[in-house]
Amino acid sequence: MSTQLSAGGTEVTVDQENGCRISSLRIDGTELLRQGPRYGCFPMVPWCGRMKDGRFHDGATVHQMPLDHPPHALHGLGRDVPWRPAGATATEAAFTYDLVDPWPTPGRVTQVVTLTEDSLTLTMGVETYGDSFPAQAGWHPWFLRNLGGRDVEIAFDPAWQEERGADHLPTGKRTDPAPGPWDDCFGMPDGVDVTLTWPGALELRITSRSEWVVVYDQEDEAVCVEPQSGPPNGINTAPRLVTPVDPLEVSTTWTWRRLV
């Protein structure tokens, strides 16, 4: 089962049975997202990217998550499970997912997808049903590198780049941004702002109040621009506590304009 949204010439498909991912974004009939059950654009929650050795600390307690990308745990628990619909109109839909075992603390994640003719906004909230816990949230879109013309161009101006260690995790050292190709995390303290341009076809701007973005462009077919609430392994190195009075809330907006 999937949910369809449409506005003007734009159509979005949300596959709530497969991690509540945006499985299709079509603008005037042109597909922007890489197709397939692992791709589209999926929410990363309750952590983003790699978690070192699949372990995170909650106070003095260490919790072990499944090692789905040995030696690490990758991209959270929400991307491969069904989410529940929580209401929809022609242009907006909401979904929920309950945090259960192997996550140690009960909670709920909500994702809202809002479509207009020239924008898509994704909003995610993480709340606890009991004790506080550290968490992260963000999105992992796979944009097609080529829409039938020249390859996409990525433009952004980060304040720094996280040095990447041999284990693909940030070392904690910040460096000047280096040219791609990338599988790297960048800091944008004024908010994520990245523009993808498919020359002669489309320009898409990705913004978020979050300060972190991972850019991955090492595959021939697609590129990824991932706004998120903290860096990879940030659940350990820069924990953000979800408390009963302070849920974690993140959002990103994609705005596009046609170049033809």
Protein Blocks (a to p, Z undefined) as FASTA:
>chain_A
ZZdddehjbccdddfknopaafbdceehiafbdcdjklmjddddfbehjaehhiacehjb
ccddddfbccbdeeijmlmcccddebdafkbccdddddddfbfbdcdddddddddfkbcc
dddddddfbbcddddddddddddfbgoiacdddddddfbdcdddfkopaehiacdddddd
dddddddfkopadddddehiaccddddfbfbdcddffbfkbccddddfbdehklmmmccc
ddfklccddddddddddfZZ
